[in-house]
Amino acid sequence: MADVTVIHLPTIDSAIALVGEQEENLKLMAAALGSKLVLRGQELHISGTASQQERSQALIQSLANLWSQGIAVTSVDIATARHALDTQRQPELQTLQRNVLAKTRLGVEVRAKTFRQQRYVQAIGSHALTFCVGPAGTGKTYLAAILAVQSLLNGEYERLILTRPAVEAGERLGFLPGDLQQKINPYLRPLYDALYEMADPERVAGLMERGIIEVAPLAYMRGRTLNNAFVILDEAQNTTPAQMKMVLTRLGFKSRMVVTGDVTQTDLPSHQTSGLAVAQTILAGVEGIAFCQFSYADVVRHPLVQRIVEAYERNE
């Protein structure tokens, strides 16, 4: 066995950012690489075979753009860095880590976490219409909403429109209390959450009152032409083919649209075909449209969510 490799971490904050809560990141890296990682103050001790130490050191250094600034390293960051090392994509990894998409109202920097997320962000920037299909927790809606709000605040668009079909997932809208808007709000809550990440609720409310930001069920899109707008259609797997065609043909001049969904989690009746699945087939190869596909490897929620999605994918 070779001598122990020691990495000196510049600050306590950088050490905390690297090792994770209850040193979960060290356990994850040790299990993946076969090495032993021990934090002693601001020194990280790596033991194992020479190749295990070398690979562990390379992985930790590839994450330095994050932990050196006190930015918490996640299990997804580690998985992406490992993939970059395995496929000789370290320069692309450095670009991924340094590319700050936006800052939330609390000052937290938002970045793409995986290479597929990075391609998704690039596709949104270069296409008038982008589809993103993948499981829950992969950042489909969150990244689109972050980019949309950023674009709106930068004056690139006059309006931001967030919409999703109000399909009943085992519950009836009629039994919910309140008027129509109150009934549909639970279906639109994920979109509100993304908005509040970027702007305080008072400002969001003001923009909504002026019609600059609109959060509405899909039915409200019929008969409209959406010019100079950034449009996000969320939960698109719950559209019918006719609804999907309707909303896609709303796209007006100087506008951009992002359509997100998970075809494995449709709430439509069993006899009804998903408009998202149909659109993927009909529009494949159409110039100006981008299709992005996420998998369980892109899940950026709790690591258990990634394992749950992977288990379901294997079963299906």
Disulfide bonds with the S-S distance in Angstrom:
none
